[in-house]
Amino acid sequence: MPAAFPSAYRFEESVVRLREATARSVLRTLFKQAAPGRVDARKVRLQRYIPFFGNSFKPIFVGWWIERDGNVVLNGRFTMFLLAKVFMSFWLGFAILWTVIASVGVFAMAHGGTLASEPWLALFPLLGIGFVALGAGFVRACWHWSRKDIPYLEGVIRGALRGSSEIAE
């Protein structure tokens, strides 16, 4: 999901203000909600940290600074961690591969006459479809559990770049 946050400050001050509004790492905010991550002149990467609640599939903000005609804007997008994307790619890829191979096998058995004696084998492609649905549902549930993360991060960023505190609870 793309996002843009205009700043009321010069470039250097915008970077400093956002860095001060966030934490460097999760370890510095173990017992309180915060927005830890990397903030420097090239790249911004923030996540919402909630004590005692982990979710690798939650939305994070990845952005970069743009300065044009004296106006500073933090452009970026809300996405998932790269490792979560890789994991789900393998999960869904295997599930789709399973479905295709099982469907070809069932089709071959149907034409060979084997399926008539073992009709339960026709259910094997449904396992792959079930795994696709399970994976997609799991990611959707994780985003639902973290549905307040995007407004929280937007509030932290806007608060730092506008000079107010709009942090959403």
N, C-alpha and C positions, 0 to 999 in steps of 0.2 A: 504494500500500500504506500504510494508516494506521499511525501510530506515536504513542506517548505516553511521555514520560520524566519521571517525578516527580523533584523536586529536594529535597535535604536542607537547602537554604539558603533564605534570604529572597529576595524577588524581585530586588532590586538586585544582591545578591551572586551569584545564579544567572546573571544576564546577564553580569556581569564575569568570572566563572569560565569560562563557555563562550567568551567573547570571547578570554580569555587562552589557552585550549586550542586555539584555531584561528588561522589566518592571515588577514590582511586581504585579500590578493590572491595570485594565482598567482605574480606577479613576485617576491614575497618568499621563495618556496620553490622556486626553479627546479630545484635539484639534489637535493631530498629529498621524500619522500612527506609529504603534509600534508592538512589539511582546511580549505582556504580558503573564505571566503565572508563574508556579511553577518550580523552578530549585533548586534541592538539591542533596545530595550525593546518594540518592536512586532513585529518580524519576524526570523526566522532563515532563512538560505538557505545551505546548505553542500554542497560536493561533495568528492569524494576526488580529489586530484591525485597522479598518478604521473609522475615525470620521463620525458620522451621517449616518452610514450604518450598519444595523444589519442583521445577517443571522445565525440562529441557526443550519442550516444544512451544514455549511461550514466545510472544513477540518481542523482538529487540529492535532498537533503532540504529541504523547504520547511515551515516551522512558525511557530507563534505561541505566546506565553506566556499562561497562564491562572493566575490567583491566586484561590483560593476558601478561605475559612476559614483563612487563614494557610498554606495548602499551595500550592506552586508546581509547575506541570506544563507541560512543553513539549510541545504537541500539534502534529501535522503529518502529512506523508505523504511517501513516496518516489515521485518522479515523474521525467519527462524534462524537458530544457530545452524551453521554449516554442517556440523556432525549430525544433527537431527535430520536435515535434508538428505544427507548421504544414507543414513540408516533407513529412512522411509523409502528412498529410491531402491535400495536393495530389497526391502520388504515387498514393495509393490511389484518390482521387477520379477522377483521369484514367484509371487502369486500369479502374475499374468503368464509367466512361462509355464508354471504348473497347469494353469487352465488350458493353455494351447496344447501342450503335450498330452494332457489327459483327454481333451476333446478329440485329438487325432487318434489316440488309442481306442477310445470308445467307438469312433467312426469305423476304424479298421476292424474292431471286433464285431460290430454290427454287420459289416459286409462279409466277414468270415464265418458268421454263425455262432461264434463263441458267446456273444452277449445274451443269447436266448437262454443258455444254461446258467449264467451268472448275471442276472439283471441288475443287481446292486452295484456292479462296476460302473454303471452309467452315472452314478452319483459323484464320481471322482472329480469331474470338472467343477462341480458345485463347491468343492472344498477350496479351490482357487478363488472362485468368486466370493466365497465367505471371507477368505483372508484379505482380499481387496477391500471389502466392506468393513471388516474389523480394523484394518490399518487406517482407512479414511475416517472412520468413526472415532478412533482413538485420537488422531490429530485434531479433529473437530472438537472433541471433548476437552482436550488440553487447552485449546484456544479459548473455549468457553470459560474454563476455570480461571484463565488469565485475561478475561475480557476488560478488566479495569486497568491493565498495564499500559495500553496505548494512551488513554486520557491522562494517566498519571505522568508518563514520560513527556507528553505534550505540555502539561502544566509546568513541569520542572524546566523544560527548555524555554517556553514562553516567559516564565517568571524570570529566568536569568537574562534573557535577551530584551525584555521590556522593562526590567527593573521592578517587577512586582512579584508577589507570591501567589501563584494560581494553582498550587499543587492540589491535585484532586485526591481525595481519600478513598 
